[in-house]
Amino acid sequence: MDKAAVEKAKEHFGKLVEEQMRRVEQMKSGQAWVDYAGLDRMIIGVVGGDGIGPYICAHAETIMKFLLKEEIASGKVEVRTIEGLTIENRAKVMKAIPEDVLQEIKKCHVILKGPTTTPKKGDKWPNIESANVAMRRELDLFANVRPVQVPEQNVDWMFFRENTEGAYILGSKGVNVDEDLAFDFCVATTQGTERIVRLAFEHAKKNGINKVSVVTKANVVKATDGKFLSIAEKVSKEYPGIAMDDWFIDIMTAKLIDPYRRSDFRVMVLPNLYGDILTDEAAQIQGGVGTAGSANIGMRYAMFEAIHGSAPRMVDEGRAQYADPSSIIKAAAMLLNHVGFVDKARRLEMALDICCQYEKRMRMTGRADGATGEQFARYIMDTLQRKDLESAWKAYKK
């Protein structure tokens, strides 16, 4: 046994424990939710990312500006483009988010973010941390909220994935003790778990939903998942009109594809890793990861994004202009709803439904035999201007 390697690993782990205990103290200090209605001017940052990100973000930005033209003209809203969150810049400074880009992001109230490349083994890029993980940590975006709807299958799900703990938060801080032994770490705190669980129950309460499903692997991962489940059980007692049931992640992945059971679920709350897996599965049931948007909510900041990757191959092959912007446009609708433009968000959701699920006058293939993202964005805006938008949407839903 290499005792020096053991001592070095123990020292590394000790530093991580101290770091996480400081984070717990910060959470204990409390913070008020931002009041968007009380802002003199709301700043919406648009961060293109890399790969197809800048292409699809540009189309979502155009649609947002179209919907918010009066608010922008009056100075109540500013839509601000933030450059520089590219894999090239990140690799150059060896940071998940370059410091100058992070400072510009922090000047905004909400962010619409395109996909960013996370290097993996064998890439030409250095092994830097995921920009998403770093942003969620830096802005304390503790709740990843993803809706999935398939009306014809009676599927109406809302996922609340814990965003700042679990198996991802220390994903770049594992330790290789020696050539034979490696450790990664999973984190669960009382404060981090309680706030995500409470958000899920509050959503159920506000929307008249009578059940919240908690998803863990607490029978095996007894410390962290066990803590998540026990805190969920404690919080659930504060909501007597809402039942709580708990599921293990492996069986829940099966139940979501069970046509006889999946409509039983409405609100699901789960740790970080399981949430990532389950929401991608759910998006595929909806029609693919390109159809789903994602919200990352904190008390001071919020970030909205497409849930798919940066697709660098599309750029390399000269096909980026054909990338489907549906997911980032869905995220833009979620952003508008979050900051208080509920009617505008609802109209955008209806337009997306009509264009993507019902009329389908344009076909997005990712290639030259389909529409470009710009053409699809124009289709969305033309649909938004229809006087019969709501009645047409209701007729299609029947």
Kinemage of the C-alpha trace (Angstrom):
@kinemage 1
@onewidth
@group {chain A} dominant
@subgroup {mainchain}
@vectorlist {calphas} color= white
{ca met a 1} P 0.000 0.000 0.000
{ca asp a 2} L 1.233 3.463 -0.946
{ca lys a 3} L 0.652 5.360 2.299
{ca ala a 4} L 1.685 8.667 0.739
{ca ala a 5} L -1.024 8.270 -1.924
{ca val a 6} L -3.596 7.487 0.768
{ca glu a 7} L -2.650 10.590 2.766
{ca lys a 8} L -2.808 12.741 -0.351
{ca ala a 9} L -6.295 11.410 -1.153
{ca lys a 10} L -7.433 12.038 2.448
{ca glu a 11} L -6.151 15.621 2.237
{ca his a 12} L -7.990 16.138 -1.046
{ca phe a 13} L -11.224 14.799 0.407
{ca gly a 14} L -10.833 16.975 3.492
{ca lys a 15} L -10.645 20.088 1.331
{ca leu a 16} L -13.832 19.053 -0.487
{ca val a 17} L -15.645 18.547 2.813
{ca glu a 18} L -14.599 22.008 4.000
{ca glu a 19} L -15.703 23.529 0.688
{ca gln a 20} L -19.132 21.929 0.894
{ca met a 21} L -19.573 22.925 4.540
{ca arg a 22} L -18.936 26.545 3.554
{ca arg a 23} L -21.620 26.169 0.894
{ca val a 24} L -24.043 24.858 3.512
{ca glu a 25} L -23.402 27.943 5.651
{ca gln a 26} L -24.129 30.169 2.657
{ca met a 27} L -27.440 28.387 2.063
{ca lys a 28} L -28.328 28.751 5.742
{ca ser a 29} L -27.885 32.521 5.484
{ca gly a 30} L -30.908 32.674 3.182
{ca gln a 31} L -31.709 34.822 0.155
{ca ala a 32} L -34.913 36.426 -1.107
{ca trp a 33} L -36.417 35.596 -4.498
{ca val a 34} L -35.958 38.364 -7.067
{ca asp a 35} L -39.099 40.381 -7.873
{ca tyr a 36} L -39.068 40.783 -11.653
{ca ala a 37} L -42.143 43.024 -11.609
{ca gly a 38} L -40.290 45.474 -9.367
{ca leu a 39} L -37.313 45.936 -11.694
{ca asp a 40} L -36.893 49.263 -13.474
{ca arg a 41} L -35.289 47.406 -16.377
{ca met a 42} L -35.030 43.682 -16.857
{ca ile a 43} L -31.912 42.428 -18.648
{ca ile a 44} L -32.275 39.196 -20.603
{ca gly a 45} L -28.887 37.850 -21.625
{ca val a 46} L -28.542 35.636 -24.685
{ca val a 47} L -25.473 33.382 -24.514
{ca gly a 48} L -24.997 31.507 -27.768
{ca gly a 49} L -22.480 28.930 -26.573
{ca asp a 50} L -20.742 26.995 -29.353
{ca gly a 51} L -21.459 24.526 -32.149
{ca ile a 52} L -25.031 25.107 -33.325
{ca gly a 53} L -25.741 27.188 -30.215
{ca pro a 54} L -25.216 30.662 -31.718
{ca tyr a 55} L -27.368 29.718 -34.724
{ca ile a 56} L -30.401 28.489 -32.811
{ca cys a 57} L -30.052 31.173 -30.121
{ca ala a 58} L -30.199 33.884 -32.784
{ca his a 59} L -33.614 32.599 -33.917
{ca ala a 60} L -34.969 32.453 -30.361
{ca glu a 61} L -33.646 35.958 -29.730
{ca thr a 62} L -35.435 37.226 -32.842
{ca ile a 63} L -38.709 35.731 -31.608
{ca met a 64} L -38.272 37.148 -28.102
{ca lys a 65} L -37.594 40.615 -29.488
{ca phe a 66} L -40.672 40.276 -31.686
{ca leu a 67} L -42.844 39.411 -28.677
{ca leu a 68} L -41.264 42.056 -26.420
{ca lys a 69} L -40.992 44.889 -28.929
{ca glu a 70} L -43.122 47.269 -26.846
{ca glu a 71} L -41.266 46.529 -23.618
{ca ile a 72} L -37.903 46.910 -25.375
{ca ala a 73} L -38.985 50.199 -26.957
{ca ser a 74} L -40.074 51.578 -23.580
{ca gly a 75} L -36.831 50.557 -21.890
{ca lys a 76} L -38.469 48.089 -19.507
{ca val a 77} L -36.616 45.170 -21.106
{ca glu a 78} L -33.171 44.862 -22.657
{ca val a 79} L -32.117 41.786 -24.631
{ca arg a 80} L -28.330 41.639 -24.444
{ca thr a 81} L -26.094 39.307 -26.485
{ca ile a 82} L -23.128 37.891 -24.534
{ca glu a 83} L -20.258 36.492 -26.573
{ca gly a 84} L -17.378 34.280 -25.601
{ca leu a 85} L -18.766 31.098 -24.006
{ca thr a 86} L -17.171 28.964 -26.708
{ca ile a 87} L -15.108 25.839 -26.291
{ca glu a 88} L -12.190 27.664 -27.927
{ca asn a 89} L -12.234 30.487 -25.370
{ca arg a 90} L -12.804 28.119 -22.476
{ca ala a 91} L -9.894 25.910 -23.535
{ca lys a 92} L -7.659 28.949 -23.977
{ca val a 93} L -8.099 30.083 -20.360
{ca met a 94} L -8.660 26.534 -18.988
{ca lys a 95} L -11.899 27.521 -17.285
{ca ala a 96} L -15.448 26.229 -17.630
{ca ile a 97} L -16.613 29.855 -17.897
{ca pro a 98} L -14.061 32.598 -18.699
{ca glu a 99} L -14.109 35.219 -15.930
{ca asp a 100} L -15.040 38.116 -18.237
{ca val a 101} L -17.971 36.136 -19.635
{ca leu a 102} L -19.140 35.185 -16.126
{ca gln a 103} L -19.117 38.840 -15.041
{ca glu a 104} L -21.250 39.816 -18.051
{ca ile a 105} L -23.684 36.992 -17.282
{ca lys a 106} L -23.999 38.203 -13.679
{ca lys a 107} L -25.091 41.634 -14.920
{ca cys a 108} L -28.250 40.034 -16.333
{ca his a 109} L -31.368 38.900 -14.509
{ca val a 110} L -32.174 35.905 -16.692
{ca ile a 111} L -30.207 34.036 -19.338
{ca leu a 112} L -31.188 32.228 -22.534
{ca lys a 113} L -28.290 29.873 -23.191
{ca gly a 114} L -27.349 27.780 -26.182
{ca pro a 115} L -25.584 24.407 -25.991
{ca thr a 116} L -21.917 24.253 -24.984
{ca thr a 117} L -19.403 21.509 -25.706
{ca thr a 118} L -18.228 19.448 -22.745
{ca pro a 119} L -14.939 17.717 -23.615
{ca lys a 120} L -14.753 13.962 -23.232
{ca lys a 121} L -11.875 11.539 -23.338
{ca gly a 122} L -10.316 11.429 -26.788
{ca asp a 123} L -11.384 14.946 -27.742
{ca lys a 124} L -8.907 17.500 -29.002
{ca trp a 125} L -9.974 19.749 -26.119
{ca pro a 126} L -8.498 19.759 -22.584
{ca asn a 127} L -10.542 18.139 -19.834
{ca ile a 128} L -12.287 21.278 -18.529
{ca glu a 129} L -15.477 21.207 -16.508
{ca ser a 130} L -18.938 21.420 -18.062
{ca ala a 131} L -19.996 25.048 -18.550
{ca asn a 132} L -23.522 24.060 -17.494
{ca val a 133} L -22.379 22.558 -14.204
{ca ala a 134} L -20.176 25.589 -13.520
{ca met a 135} L -22.943 28.072 -14.319
{ca arg a 136} L -25.431 26.284 -12.102
{ca arg a 137} L -22.911 26.398 -9.258
{ca glu a 138} L -21.774 30.001 -9.815
{ca leu a 139} L -25.336 31.355 -10.056
{ca asp a 140} L -26.785 28.871 -7.530
{ca leu a 141} L -29.343 27.618 -10.040
{ca phe a 142} L -30.532 24.838 -7.796
{ca ala a 143} L -33.643 23.704 -9.703
{ca asn a 144} L -33.615 22.230 -13.181
{ca val a 145} L -37.248 22.275 -14.286
{ca arg a 146} L -38.321 20.399 -17.418
{ca pro a 147} L -41.890 19.983 -18.669
{ca val a 148} L -42.825 17.154 -21.033
{ca gln a 149} L -46.241 16.877 -22.671
{ca val a 150} L -47.708 14.350 -25.085
{ca pro a 151} L -51.447 15.157 -25.041
{ca glu a 152} L -52.551 12.246 -27.211
{ca gln a 153} L -50.953 9.843 -24.700
{ca asn a 154} L -52.256 11.732 -21.648
{ca val a 155} L -48.667 12.556 -20.655
{ca asp a 156} L -48.206 15.783 -18.687
{ca trp a 157} L -45.005 15.620 -16.638
{ca met a 158} L -43.019 18.216 -14.742
{ca phe a 159} L -39.559 17.224 -13.535
{ca phe a 160} L -37.715 18.975 -10.717
{ca arg a 161} L -34.075 17.908 -10.879
{ca glu a 162} L -31.702 19.061 -8.155
{ca asn a 163} L -29.027 21.008 -9.954
{ca thr a 164} L -26.180 21.910 -7.597
{ca glu a 165} L -25.406 18.690 -5.715
{ca gly a 166} L -25.490 14.958 -6.374
{ca ala a 167} L -22.980 13.174 -8.576
{ca tyr a 168} L -22.241 16.138 -10.865
{ca ile a 169} L -21.276 18.962 -8.547
{ca leu a 170} L -17.830 17.466 -7.821
{ca gly a 171} L -17.564 15.767 -11.200
{ca ser a 172} L -14.185 17.331 -11.975
{ca lys a 173} L -12.842 16.879 -8.435
{ca gly a 174} L -12.571 13.132 -8.138
{ca val a 175} L -9.280 11.594 -7.162
{ca asn a 176} L -7.069 8.944 -8.725
{ca val a 177} L -5.432 7.472 -5.626
{ca asp a 178} L -3.056 5.424 -7.755
{ca glu a 179} L -3.131 3.687 -11.111
{ca asp a 180} L -5.555 1.074 -9.761
{ca leu a 181} L -8.023 3.101 -7.664
{ca ala a 182} L -10.197 6.122 -8.420
{ca phe a 183} L -12.976 7.848 -6.489
{ca asp a 184} L -15.703 10.278 -7.476
{ca phe a 185} L -17.997 11.942 -4.975
{ca cys a 186} L -21.719 12.488 -4.502
{ca val a 187} L -23.070 15.307 -2.311
{ca ala a 188} L -26.406 15.766 -0.556
{ca thr a 189} L -27.216 18.535 1.934
{ca thr a 190} L -30.291 19.128 4.030
{ca gln a 191} L -30.679 22.659 2.669
{ca gly a 192} L -30.107 21.740 -0.989
{ca thr a 193} L -32.508 18.814 -0.873
{ca glu a 194} L -35.214 20.632 1.052
{ca arg a 195} L -35.403 23.576 -1.357
{ca ile a 196} L -35.788 21.429 -4.486
{ca val a 197} L -38.370 19.150 -2.853
{ca arg a 198} L -40.324 22.149 -1.551
{ca leu a 199} L -40.322 23.724 -5.023
{ca ala a 200} L -41.848 20.537 -6.456
{ca phe a 201} L -44.571 20.426 -3.813
{ca glu a 202} L -45.311 24.146 -4.262
{ca his a 203} L -45.728 23.583 -7.993
{ca ala a 204} L -48.143 20.738 -7.327
{ca lys a 205} L -50.081 22.870 -4.846
{ca lys a 206} L -50.371 25.871 -7.195
{ca asn a 207} L -51.479 23.692 -10.105
{ca gly a 208} L -53.991 21.488 -8.296
{ca ile a 209} L -51.873 18.332 -8.628
{ca asn a 210} L -52.402 15.802 -5.847
{ca lys a 211} L -49.204 13.728 -6.029
{ca val a 212} L -45.441 14.183 -6.122
{ca ser a 213} L -43.178 11.243 -7.024
{ca val a 214} L -39.699 11.131 -5.481
{ca val a 215} L -37.097 9.175 -7.484
{ca thr a 216} L -33.876 7.870 -5.884
{ca lys a 217} L -31.820 4.703 -5.456
{ca ala a 218} L -32.004 4.947 -1.670
{ca asn a 219} L -32.060 1.196 -1.192
{ca val a 220} L -28.447 1.026 -2.417
{ca val a 221} L -27.037 4.574 -2.232
{ca lys a 222} L -27.977 4.863 1.409
{ca ala a 223} L -26.252 8.052 2.621
{ca thr a 224} L -26.956 10.657 -0.084
{ca asp a 225} L -30.047 9.163 -1.736
{ca gly a 226} L -31.289 8.071 1.662
{ca lys a 227} L -30.986 11.660 2.877
{ca phe a 228} L -32.852 12.928 -0.198
{ca leu a 229} L -35.727 10.513 0.401
{ca ser a 230} L -36.002 11.116 4.145
{ca ile a 231} L -36.077 14.888 3.696
{ca ala a 232} L -38.724 14.518 0.988
{ca glu a 233} L -40.831 12.471 3.403
{ca lys a 234} L -40.464 15.190 6.041
{ca val a 235} L -41.384 18.037 3.657
{ca ser a 236} L -44.359 16.112 2.277
{ca lys a 237} L -46.026 16.227 5.705
{ca glu a 238} L -46.402 20.004 5.277
{ca tyr a 239} L -48.653 19.404 2.236
{ca pro a 240} L -51.517 17.253 3.556
{ca gly a 241} L -53.527 17.473 0.326
{ca ile a 242} L -50.673 16.097 -1.791
{ca ala a 243} L -49.638 12.445 -1.678
{ca met a 244} L -45.998 11.435 -1.987
{ca asp a 245} L -44.799 8.173 -3.478
{ca asp a 246} L -41.197 7.076 -3.986
{ca trp a 247} L -39.631 5.120 -6.811
{ca phe a 248} L -36.202 3.765 -7.614
{ca ile a 249} L -34.598 5.240 -10.719
{ca asp a 250} L -34.258 1.916 -12.545
{ca ile a 251} L -37.940 1.010 -12.325
{ca met a 252} L -39.034 4.580 -13.039
{ca thr a 253} L -37.169 4.529 -16.373
{ca ala a 254} L -39.285 1.473 -17.212
{ca lys a 255} L -42.563 2.991 -16.020
{ca leu a 256} L -42.171 6.050 -18.248
{ca ile a 257} L -42.359 3.843 -21.321
{ca asp a 258} L -45.248 1.783 -19.931
{ca pro a 259} L -48.356 3.070 -21.748
{ca tyr a 260} L -50.577 1.752 -18.959
{ca arg a 261} L -48.779 3.505 -16.114
{ca arg a 262} L -46.995 6.601 -17.356
{ca ser a 263} L -50.061 8.846 -17.272
{ca asp a 264} L -50.217 8.236 -13.490
{ca phe a 265} L -47.213 10.532 -12.979
{ca arg a 266} L -47.399 14.330 -12.937
{ca val a 267} L -44.646 15.883 -10.781
{ca met a 268} L -41.314 14.164 -10.201
{ca val a 269} L -38.420 15.363 -8.014
{ca leu a 270} L -35.024 13.682 -8.074
{ca pro a 271} L -31.268 14.116 -7.566
{ca asn a 272} L -29.003 15.515 -10.244
{ca leu a 273} L -27.760 12.444 -12.151
{ca tyr a 274} L -31.104 10.646 -12.181
{ca gly a 275} L -32.820 13.822 -13.320
{ca asp a 276} L -30.466 14.157 -16.254
{ca ile a 277} L -31.153 10.596 -17.391
{ca leu a 278} L -34.893 10.560 -16.834
{ca thr a 279} L -35.613 13.902 -18.488
{ca asp a 280} L -33.771 12.886 -21.647
{ca glu a 281} L -35.836 9.695 -21.752
{ca ala a 282} L -38.990 11.752 -21.229
{ca ala a 283} L -38.016 14.189 -23.975
{ca gln a 284} L -37.541 11.276 -26.368
{ca ile a 285} L -41.087 10.133 -25.599
{ca gln a 286} L -42.261 13.666 -26.424
{ca gly a 287} L -40.542 13.573 -29.794
{ca gly a 288} L -36.819 13.878 -29.158
{ca val a 289} L -34.439 16.027 -27.132
{ca gly a 290} L -34.817 18.741 -29.763
{ca thr a 291} L -38.419 19.297 -28.656
{ca ala a 292} L -37.718 20.055 -24.990
{ca gly a 293} L -36.600 23.174 -23.178
{ca ser a 294} L -35.124 23.409 -19.728
{ca ala a 295} L -35.248 25.958 -16.897
{ca asn a 296} L -32.516 26.379 -14.295
{ca ile a 297} L -33.963 28.368 -11.428
{ca gly a 298} L -32.294 30.133 -8.522
{ca met a 299} L -33.422 32.884 -6.203
{ca arg a 300} L -31.307 35.623 -7.812
{ca tyr a 301} L -30.712 34.277 -11.332
{ca ala a 302} L -32.442 31.959 -13.799
{ca met a 303} L -31.092 30.329 -16.953
{ca phe a 304} L -33.099 28.681 -19.738
{ca glu a 305} L -31.618 26.368 -22.337
{ca ala a 306} L -32.100 23.686 -24.945
{ca ile a 307} L -31.477 20.242 -23.481
{ca his a 308} L -29.555 18.839 -26.465
{ca gly a 309} L -25.874 19.187 -27.216
{ca ser a 310} L -23.844 21.532 -29.382
{ca ala a 311} L -23.710 19.193 -32.424
{ca pro a 312} L -20.263 20.311 -33.654
{ca arg a 313} L -20.488 17.839 -36.543
{ca met a 314} L -23.347 19.867 -38.036
{ca val a 315} L -21.079 22.910 -38.044
{ca asp a 316} L -18.147 20.958 -39.485
{ca glu a 317} L -20.392 19.668 -42.289
{ca gly a 318} L -21.794 23.111 -43.066
{ca arg a 319} L -25.316 22.264 -41.857
{ca ala a 320} L -25.642 24.549 -38.824
{ca gln a 321} L -28.236 26.751 -40.539
{ca tyr a 322} L -30.537 23.703 -40.669
{ca ala a 323} L -30.371 23.019 -36.915
{ca asp a 324} L -33.817 22.771 -35.339
{ca pro a 325} L -34.362 25.714 -32.927
{ca ser a 326} L -37.534 24.236 -31.362
{ca ser a 327} L -35.871 23.366 -28.055
{ca ile a 328} L -34.353 26.799 -27.485
{ca ile a 329} L -37.616 28.482 -28.548
{ca lys a 330} L -39.399 26.299 -25.988
{ca ala a 331} L -36.848 27.506 -23.441
{ca ala a 332} L -37.570 31.107 -24.444
{ca ala a 333} L -41.273 30.522 -23.736
{ca met a 334} L -40.349 29.174 -20.302
{ca leu a 335} L -38.198 32.249 -19.698
{ca leu a 336} L -41.029 34.618 -20.614
{ca asn a 337} L -43.393 32.784 -18.299
{ca his a 338} L -40.882 32.839 -15.435
{ca val a 339} L -40.342 36.607 -15.552
{ca gly a 340} L -44.041 37.425 -15.711
{ca phe a 341} L -44.927 37.646 -19.411
{ca val a 342} L -47.408 34.823 -18.991
{ca asp a 343} L -49.705 35.671 -21.928
{ca lys a 344} L -46.789 36.084 -24.349
{ca ala a 345} L -45.310 32.786 -23.169
{ca arg a 346} L -48.644 31.036 -23.625
{ca arg a 347} L -49.022 32.349 -27.172
{ca leu a 348} L -45.509 31.172 -28.010
{ca glu a 349} L -46.291 27.716 -26.582
{ca met a 350} L -49.446 27.540 -28.704
{ca ala a 351} L -47.548 28.627 -31.821
{ca leu a 352} L -44.920 25.950 -31.177
{ca asp a 353} L -47.614 23.295 -30.772
{ca ile a 354} L -49.300 24.309 -34.022
{ca cys a 355} L -46.059 24.478 -36.000
{ca cys a 356} L -44.376 21.372 -34.538
{ca gln a 357} L -47.205 18.959 -33.732
{ca tyr a 358} L -50.247 19.831 -35.821
{ca glu a 359} L -49.843 21.806 -39.059
{ca lys a 360} L -46.182 20.910 -39.675
{ca arg a 361} L -45.952 23.108 -42.760
{ca met a 362} L -42.178 23.066 -42.439
{ca arg a 363} L -40.039 19.997 -41.903
{ca met a 364} L -36.799 20.269 -39.949
{ca thr a 365} L -34.378 17.534 -41.037
{ca gly a 366} L -31.035 19.065 -40.126
{ca arg a 367} L -30.106 19.002 -43.811
{ca ala a 368} L -30.719 20.871 -47.039
{ca asp a 369} L -33.845 18.822 -47.789
{ca gly a 370} L -35.573 20.558 -44.868
{ca ala a 371} L -36.217 24.092 -43.649
{ca thr a 372} L -33.540 26.332 -42.193
{ca gly a 373} L -33.780 27.548 -38.627
{ca glu a 374} L -34.415 31.071 -39.911
{ca gln a 375} L -37.340 29.866 -42.024
{ca phe a 376} L -38.789 27.996 -39.057
{ca ala a 377} L -38.484 31.057 -36.811
{ca arg a 378} L -40.366 33.087 -39.418
{ca tyr a 379} L -43.062 30.382 -39.488
{ca ile a 380} L -43.388 30.723 -35.693
{ca met a 381} L -43.677 34.522 -35.901
{ca asp a 382} L -46.238 34.331 -38.701
{ca thr a 383} L -48.258 31.926 -36.553
{ca leu a 384} L -48.011 34.262 -33.561
{ca gln a 385} L -49.682 36.966 -35.635
{ca arg a 386} L -52.704 34.823 -36.472
{ca lys a 387} L -55.890 36.287 -35.007
{ca asp a 388} L -57.309 32.782 -34.661
{ca leu a 389} L -54.220 31.421 -32.865
{ca glu a 390} L -55.959 30.345 -29.671
{ca ser a 391} L -59.089 28.966 -31.343
{ca ala a 392} L -56.962 27.054 -33.862
{ca trp a 393} L -54.827 25.636 -31.046
{ca lys a 394} L -57.899 24.544 -29.097
{ca ala a 395} L -59.379 22.905 -32.187
{ca tyr a 396} L -56.168 20.938 -32.783
{ca lys a 397} L -56.041 19.839 -29.132
{ca lys a 398} L -59.485 18.196 -29.332
